[in-house]
Amino acid sequence: MASDRSIAKPRIGSESTRASVSFPAEVYAELERIAAAKKVSLAWVVREAAERYVVEQWPLLAKPRGEE
């Protein structure tokens, strides 16, 4: 999907902030299932979803191609 290229990807050594989030049990179970299916961490799935949400809400914050 072409829009995947506009999603910022975390970089090793990049500045980040830790957050604690609570999910309903059903949502958490689904996030675990998605992470297992993709063979990534649950944290990766949550970060990817948050980044997609931000880009959807504020497209001007999307990273230009090549800055991924």
N, C-alpha and C positions, 0 to 999 in steps of 0.2 A: 504494500500500500504506500503510495507516494507521500501521504501525510505523515507517515512514521518518520520520515527524514527530518521533519521540522521539529520533532520532539527532542528536547535537550537530553543528552545522555550523561549520566554522572561520570566524572573523570577522576582517576586516582589522584589524590592530593588536592582535589577541589574543595573549596570551603563549603561546609555543610552545617546544618543545625539539627540537633536531635529533637524529636517530638514523641510524645506518648499519646497514643490514640486508643480508644476503646471502641469495639465493634460488637453489634449483636452477634450471638453465637452462630446464627445461620450465615451471616455475612462472613464471619471469620472462617468458618468451615469451607465456604466457597472460595475464599482467597487462598486457603491452603491447597484446595484441589487444583486451582489454576496454577499456582506455583509449582506443584508437583508435576502437572502435565507439561509445563514449559521448562521444567528442570532448572528453576531459578528460586531464589529465596522469596519468602512472603514479603519481606521488605522491598524487594525489587518490584514486585507486582504493585504494591501500594504506591511507591514512588512513581512508577510509570503511569498509573491511573491519575495521580495528582498532577503530574506534568501535563498529561493530555487534557485534563479539566482546565488547567490554567490557560493553555493554548486555545482551547475552545472558547473560553470566556474572554480572553484578551489576546487575539491573534498577533498583535504587534509585539508580544513578548516572545514569540517563537524564534528560535535561533535560525539564522540563515543557513542554507545548505553549505556544508563544508566546515561548519563550526561544531560538528557533533562529536 
